[in-house]
């Protein structure tokens, strides 16, 4: 199973420092920061709005089981991508409903119904497939309406008729109405118009009998930029983990994750020596270079190679040299005093310096979501609750 193999070296998480010394590469996640971010977002949304905490993709790389444990009872729903994720977090959700935000396969539907999870449906035919698995209680589904995302959902001009057809099915209840915002962090004019159309459509859907369906459309950027347009439920993901998709709102949030590795080796290089594959970096003068225990197999993006990336060692920025390799990277530690075993920060703070996820994403030509969710399976997760203690997150087998 996905989270069954434990790190034997982390037998006692009460001693955080002792646990870390046994690790080559790990992330530290502050669960208190995540809880505080949820409270902040709830305050922005207002007292009439509830939170669906999006914990798909291993809670954006932060460790889904531990995040769910930290938020159970504090949010209205959890959002995941698929039934495997739903089954993984269900024992830890304390009865909090779990919604599936991606499309499902026909072979998954029986397990979804059996687990009591709430799927998104995009057509009456899809809803009818769930109806076939109903036994007694009606299966709750959320109707997805495509108002501009172009991914899932019934077209908005077909939504009322589709809803009527689903409502006529035995064994099915439309418990929610949903849509998604594709450019809430890029195009406020389009997003404002999209929200207006969606909420107008919701009025029509309520008129045909969906008066008690919960409505949700706003993601992190939508909530931050358009809090006045929030429906009964919002679906923040990235912002829960302390990263704002809109830079102006970053001061309101607390970054929860720090990614660290260790110095494996420190060597003195003479002038004219090549570093890493392709010899894309040749030492221009004598340098001291450290090899670190992280590479693209751990999720550190190879695309950062040669683009001015850095890590933090001893509170100082150390330039990444040459190409990122599968298991190791090399950095300039000339004048830093680095030694084997020292901690190096790949993402997050050390001393007065900081490497934000946006910096790595920009150098790699991607987005923060990609960096977080790309943190690899062999990277351990250490969780703490705002104090010196930490708890173990078993890493995937």
C-alpha positions as CSV (number, residue, x, y, z in Angstrom):
1,X,0.0,0.0,0.0
2,X,1.0,3.6,-0.7
3,X,1.8,4.6,2.9
4,X,2.6,1.3,4.7
5,X,6.4,1.1,4.6
6,X,7.9,3.0,7.5
7,X,11.4,4.4,7.8
8,X,13.0,2.2,10.5
9,X,15.5,4.9,11.4
10,X,12.6,7.2,12.5
11,X,11.5,5.0,15.4
12,X,11.3,7.9,17.8
13,X,9.9,11.2,16.5
14,X,10.1,12.9,20.0
15,X,13.7,13.6,19.3
16,X,13.5,15.7,16.1
17,X,17.2,16.4,15.8
18,X,18.2,12.8,16.3
19,X,15.7,11.7,13.6
20,X,17.0,14.3,11.1
21,X,20.6,13.2,11.5
22,X,19.7,9.8,9.9
23,X,18.1,11.4,6.8
24,X,19.7,12.2,3.5
25,X,16.8,14.2,2.1
26,X,13.6,15.3,3.8
27,X,10.9,17.9,4.1
28,X,9.7,19.4,7.4
29,X,6.1,20.4,7.5
30,X,4.6,22.7,10.1
31,X,1.0,21.5,10.7
32,X,0.3,24.5,12.9
33,X,1.0,26.8,10.0
34,X,-1.4,24.8,7.8
35,X,-4.1,25.1,10.5
36,X,-3.5,28.9,10.8
37,X,-3.7,29.3,7.0
38,X,-7.1,27.6,7.0
39,X,-8.3,30.0,9.7
40,X,-7.0,32.9,7.7
41,X,-8.7,31.7,4.5
42,X,-11.9,31.1,6.5
43,X,-11.7,34.7,7.7
44,X,-11.3,36.0,4.2
45,X,-14.2,33.9,3.0
46,X,-16.6,35.0,5.7
47,X,-18.7,33.2,8.3
48,X,-21.3,31.9,5.8
49,X,-18.6,30.1,3.8
50,X,-17.1,26.7,4.6
51,X,-13.7,25.2,3.5
52,X,-13.0,22.2,1.4
53,X,-9.4,21.5,2.0
54,X,-7.8,20.2,-1.1
55,X,-5.4,17.4,-0.1
56,X,-4.8,15.7,-3.5
57,X,-1.4,14.6,-4.7
58,X,-0.2,13.8,-1.1
59,X,-1.5,17.2,0.1
60,X,0.6,18.9,-2.6
61,X,3.6,17.0,-1.4
62,X,3.1,17.9,2.3
63,X,1.9,14.5,3.5
64,X,-1.9,13.9,3.1
65,X,-2.5,11.6,6.1
66,X,-0.8,14.0,8.6
67,X,-2.5,17.1,7.0
68,X,-5.9,15.4,7.2
69,X,-5.3,14.5,10.8
70,X,-4.4,18.1,11.5
71,X,-7.5,19.5,9.8
72,X,-10.2,16.9,10.6
73,X,-13.0,18.6,12.3
74,X,-11.8,22.0,11.2
75,X,-13.0,21.9,7.6
76,X,-16.3,20.9,6.0
77,X,-14.8,18.6,3.3
78,X,-11.6,17.2,2.0
79,X,-11.0,17.2,-1.7
80,X,-8.9,14.5,-3.5
81,X,-8.3,13.5,-7.1
82,X,-9.3,9.8,-7.1
83,X,-10.6,6.9,-5.1
84,X,-7.2,5.7,-4.1
85,X,-6.5,9.0,-2.4
86,X,-9.9,8.9,-0.8
87,X,-9.4,5.5,0.7
88,X,-6.0,6.5,2.0
89,X,-7.3,9.5,4.0
90,X,-10.7,8.2,5.0
91,X,-9.6,6.5,8.2
92,X,-8.1,9.8,9.4
93,X,-10.8,12.2,8.3
94,X,-13.0,11.6,11.4
95,X,-16.1,11.5,9.3
96,X,-15.4,14.6,7.3
97,X,-16.9,14.1,3.8
98,X,-14.5,13.4,1.0
99,X,-15.1,14.7,-2.5
100,X,-13.4,13.5,-5.7
101,X,-12.5,16.4,-7.9
102,X,-11.3,14.5,-11.0
103,X,-13.2,12.2,-13.4
104,X,-13.5,8.6,-12.4
105,X,-13.3,5.3,-14.3
106,X,-16.3,2.9,-14.5
107,X,-14.3,0.3,-12.6
108,X,-13.8,2.7,-9.7
109,X,-17.5,3.6,-9.2
110,X,-18.5,0.7,-7.0
111,X,-15.6,1.4,-4.5
112,X,-16.6,5.1,-4.5
113,X,-20.2,4.3,-3.6
114,X,-19.1,1.7,-1.0
115,X,-16.7,4.2,0.6
116,X,-19.3,6.9,0.8
117,X,-17.2,9.3,-1.2
118,X,-18.8,12.1,-3.3
119,X,-17.8,12.1,-7.0
120,X,-18.0,14.8,-9.5
121,X,-20.2,13.9,-12.5
122,X,-20.2,15.6,-16.0
123,X,-23.2,13.9,-17.6
124,X,-26.4,12.2,-17.0
125,X,-24.9,9.0,-18.3
126,X,-22.1,9.1,-15.8
127,X,-24.6,9.7,-13.0
128,X,-26.7,6.7,-14.2
129,X,-23.6,4.5,-13.8
130,X,-23.4,5.5,-10.2
131,X,-27.1,4.9,-9.8
132,X,-26.5,1.3,-10.8
133,X,-24.4,0.8,-7.6
134,X,-27.0,2.4,-5.3
135,X,-28.4,0.1,-2.6
136,X,-30.9,1.8,-0.3
137,X,-29.6,5.4,0.3
138,X,-29.2,7.6,-2.8
139,X,-25.7,8.2,-4.0
140,X,-24.6,11.8,-3.5
141,X,-22.9,13.4,-6.5
142,X,-21.8,16.9,-7.4
143,X,-22.7,18.2,-10.9
144,X,-19.7,19.8,-12.6
145,X,-20.5,22.7,-15.0
146,X,-17.8,23.7,-17.5
147,X,-17.9,27.5,-17.5
148,X,-14.4,28.0,-19.0
149,X,-12.0,25.4,-17.7
150,X,-12.4,23.0,-20.6
151,X,-11.6,19.9,-18.6
152,X,-14.6,18.4,-16.8
153,X,-18.3,19.2,-16.7
154,X,-21.4,19.6,-18.6
155,X,-21.5,22.7,-20.9
156,X,-23.3,25.5,-19.0
157,X,-26.0,25.9,-21.7
158,X,-26.8,22.2,-21.2
159,X,-26.6,22.2,-17.4
160,X,-30.3,22.7,-16.6
161,X,-31.5,19.9,-18.9
162,X,-28.7,17.5,-17.7
163,X,-29.6,18.3,-14.1
164,X,-33.3,17.4,-14.8
165,X,-32.2,14.1,-16.3
166,X,-30.0,13.2,-13.3
167,X,-32.8,14.2,-10.8
168,X,-35.1,11.7,-12.5
169,X,-32.7,8.9,-11.9
170,X,-33.5,6.6,-9.0
171,X,-30.8,6.3,-6.4
172,X,-29.0,9.6,-7.2
173,X,-29.0,12.9,-5.4
174,X,-27.3,16.0,-6.7
175,X,-25.8,17.2,-3.5
176,X,-23.5,19.9,-5.0
177,X,-23.0,22.2,-8.0
178,X,-19.4,22.9,-9.0
179,X,-17.3,24.7,-11.5
180,X,-13.6,25.6,-11.8
181,X,-11.7,28.9,-12.5
182,X,-8.9,28.5,-15.0
183,X,-7.4,32.0,-14.9
184,X,-8.3,33.5,-11.5
185,X,-4.6,34.3,-10.9
186,X,-4.1,35.7,-14.5
187,X,-7.3,37.3,-15.9
188,X,-9.6,39.0,-13.4
189,X,-11.9,40.3,-16.1
190,X,-12.6,36.8,-17.5
191,X,-12.9,35.4,-14.0
192,X,-15.4,38.0,-12.9
193,X,-17.6,37.4,-15.9
194,X,-17.2,33.6,-15.4
195,X,-18.3,33.9,-11.8
196,X,-21.3,36.0,-12.8
197,X,-22.4,33.4,-15.3
198,X,-22.0,30.6,-12.9
199,X,-23.9,32.2,-10.1
200,X,-26.7,33.1,-12.5
201,X,-26.9,29.5,-13.6
202,X,-27.0,28.3,-10.0
203,X,-30.2,30.4,-9.5
204,X,-31.8,28.5,-12.5
205,X,-30.7,25.2,-11.0
206,X,-32.1,26.0,-7.7
207,X,-35.4,26.9,-9.4
208,X,-35.7,23.3,-10.7
209,X,-35.3,21.8,-7.3
210,X,-31.6,21.9,-6.3
211,X,-32.2,24.4,-3.5
212,X,-30.2,22.4,-1.0
213,X,-27.2,21.6,-3.2
214,X,-23.9,23.0,-1.9
215,X,-22.2,25.3,-4.4
216,X,-18.5,25.6,-4.9
217,X,-16.3,27.2,-7.6
218,X,-13.5,29.2,-6.0
219,X,-9.9,27.9,-5.7
220,X,-7.1,29.6,-3.8
221,X,-6.8,32.5,-6.3
222,X,-10.5,32.8,-6.7
223,X,-11.0,33.1,-3.0
224,X,-8.2,35.6,-2.5
225,X,-9.2,37.8,-5.4
226,X,-13.0,37.5,-5.3
227,X,-14.0,36.8,-1.7
228,X,-17.3,38.6,-2.3
229,X,-18.3,36.0,-4.9
230,X,-17.6,33.0,-2.7
231,X,-20.4,30.4,-2.6
232,X,-21.3,28.2,0.4
233,X,-18.0,26.3,-0.1
234,X,-14.6,27.2,-1.4
235,X,-11.8,24.9,-2.4
236,X,-8.3,26.3,-1.5
237,X,-5.3,24.1,-2.2
238,X,-2.0,25.9,-2.6
239,X,-2.9,28.7,-0.1
240,X,-3.6,26.1,2.6
241,X,0.1,25.2,2.5
242,X,1.2,28.8,2.8
243,X,1.9,29.8,-0.8
244,X,-0.2,32.4,-2.5
245,X,-0.9,32.2,-6.2
246,X,-1.3,36.0,-6.1
247,X,1.9,37.6,-4.8
248,X,0.1,40.5,-3.0
249,X,-1.6,38.1,-0.6
250,X,1.6,36.2,0.4
251,X,2.0,38.2,3.7
252,X,-1.3,36.8,4.9
253,X,-0.1,33.2,4.7
254,X,2.6,31.1,6.5
255,X,4.8,28.8,4.4
256,X,4.5,25.4,5.9
257,X,7.2,23.4,4.1
258,X,11.0,23.4,4.2
259,X,13.0,20.9,1.9
260,X,16.4,19.9,3.1
261,X,19.3,17.6,2.2
262,X,22.8,17.0,3.4
263,X,26.3,17.6,2.2
264,X,27.9,14.3,1.1
265,X,31.3,15.4,0.1
266,X,33.4,18.6,-0.1
267,X,36.4,18.8,-2.5
268,X,38.8,21.4,-3.7
269,X,38.8,22.0,-7.5
270,X,41.5,23.5,-9.5
271,X,41.0,25.9,-12.4
272,X,39.6,24.3,-15.5
273,X,37.9,21.2,-14.1
274,X,34.5,20.1,-15.4
275,X,31.5,19.7,-13.1
276,X,28.7,17.2,-13.8
277,X,27.4,15.7,-17.0
278,X,28.1,17.5,-20.2
279,X,30.8,19.6,-18.6
280,X,28.5,22.6,-18.9
281,X,30.4,24.2,-16.0
282,X,34.2,24.5,-16.0
283,X,35.8,26.0,-12.9
284,X,37.1,29.5,-13.9
285,X,39.4,29.5,-10.8
286,X,40.1,27.3,-7.8
287,X,36.9,26.5,-6.0
288,X,35.6,24.4,-3.2
289,X,32.6,22.4,-4.3
290,X,30.1,20.3,-2.3
291,X,28.1,17.3,-3.5
292,X,24.6,17.1,-2.0
293,X,22.3,14.1,-1.6
294,X,19.4,15.2,-3.8
295,X,18.7,15.0,-7.5
296,X,15.9,14.9,-10.0
297,X,14.9,11.4,-8.8
298,X,13.9,13.2,-5.6
299,X,11.9,15.8,-7.5
300,X,14.5,18.6,-7.6
301,X,14.0,19.8,-11.2
302,X,16.7,19.1,-13.7
303,X,15.5,22.2,-15.6
304,X,17.2,24.4,-13.0
305,X,20.6,23.3,-14.3
306,X,22.7,26.2,-15.5
307,X,20.0,28.8,-14.7
308,X,21.4,30.5,-11.5
309,X,19.8,28.2,-8.9
310,X,21.1,28.1,-5.4
311,X,20.8,26.3,-2.0
312,X,21.4,27.6,1.5
313,X,24.2,26.3,3.6
314,X,25.2,28.0,6.8
315,X,22.7,30.7,6.0
316,X,24.4,31.6,2.7
317,X,23.3,31.1,-0.9
318,X,25.5,28.6,-2.6
319,X,25.2,28.4,-6.4
320,X,24.3,25.2,-8.1
321,X,27.0,24.2,-10.6
322,X,26.5,22.2,-13.7
323,X,23.7,19.8,-14.4
324,X,21.4,18.4,-11.7
325,X,21.9,14.7,-11.8
326,X,19.6,11.8,-10.8
327,X,20.8,11.6,-7.2
328,X,23.2,14.4,-6.5
329,X,23.8,18.1,-7.2
330,X,27.0,20.1,-6.9
331,X,27.2,23.6,-5.3
332,X,29.8,26.3,-4.8
333,X,30.8,26.4,-1.1
334,X,34.0,28.4,-1.6
335,X,34.4,30.4,1.7
336,X,31.4,28.9,3.3
337,X,33.0,26.3,5.6
338,X,30.7,23.4,4.6
339,X,31.4,19.9,5.8
340,X,29.9,16.4,5.2
341,X,26.7,16.0,7.1
342,X,25.8,19.7,7.1
343,X,22.2,20.6,6.3
344,X,21.5,22.3,3.0
345,X,18.1,24.0,2.4
346,X,16.7,23.5,-1.1
347,X,13.4,25.3,-0.4
348,X,12.5,27.5,2.5
349,X,14.4,29.6,5.1
350,X,17.8,29.2,6.7
351,X,19.1,32.0,8.9
352,X,18.1,35.3,7.3
353,X,17.9,33.9,3.8
354,X,15.0,32.3,2.0
355,X,14.5,30.2,-1.2
356,X,10.8,30.4,-2.0
357,X,9.1,27.8,-4.1
358,X,8.4,30.4,-6.7
359,X,12.1,30.9,-7.3
360,X,12.7,27.3,-8.1
361,X,9.6,27.1,-10.2
362,X,10.6,30.2,-12.2
363,X,14.1,28.8,-12.9
364,X,12.6,25.4,-14.0
365,X,10.0,27.1,-16.2
366,X,7.1,25.7,-14.2
367,X,4.7,26.5,-11.3
368,X,4.7,26.1,-7.6
369,X,2.2,23.3,-7.7
370,X,4.5,21.2,-9.9
371,X,7.5,21.7,-7.6
372,X,5.5,20.7,-4.4
373,X,3.8,17.7,-5.9
374,X,7.0,16.6,-7.6
375,X,8.9,16.1,-4.3
376,X,9.7,12.4,-4.6
377,X,8.7,9.3,-2.8
378,X,12.0,8.7,-1.2
379,X,12.0,12.1,0.4
380,X,10.9,11.6,4.1
381,X,8.2,13.8,5.6
382,X,8.7,15.1,9.1
383,X,5.6,16.9,10.6
384,X,5.5,19.1,13.6
385,X,2.8,21.0,15.4
386,X,4.5,24.4,15.8
387,X,6.9,23.2,18.5
388,X,10.0,21.1,18.7
389,X,8.3,17.8,18.3
390,X,7.7,16.0,15.0
391,X,5.8,13.0,13.9
392,X,6.6,10.4,11.3
393,X,5.0,10.3,7.9
394,X,5.8,6.9,6.4
395,X,7.3,7.4,2.9
396,X,5.7,5.5,0.0
397,X,7.0,2.0,-0.9
